[in-house]
Amino acid sequence: MSEFREVQCNSTGGRARIFFAITETGHRMPVDVEPNEDGNVIVFRDAAGIPQARVRAKTLLPDEEGSRRYVSHFSSCLARKPDKATTKAGISAAREVLNGG
């Protein structure tokens, strides 16, 4: 169970669990629910309790009290990363159809 309000990713048919945090530029960013030591997103709550996200190079991430590392769902969403083999197969099939095959 996440410490943040959890929702499901619509792009993966609800298979991925995410939450939203506000970036330093004021945009909502989907974040994978599970903390990840290899992540480059630090998430913490502001004074109002709203999740805030700071994206940093992994080598520049400070250990801030009350924060954890996470991965942006933009980078991990499987629906946004088509498998290369599948993509190549799809392109080949489309070419066959277009060439009357």
Order of alpha helices (4+ residues) and beta strands (2+ residues): beta-beta-beta-beta-beta-beta-alpha-alpha
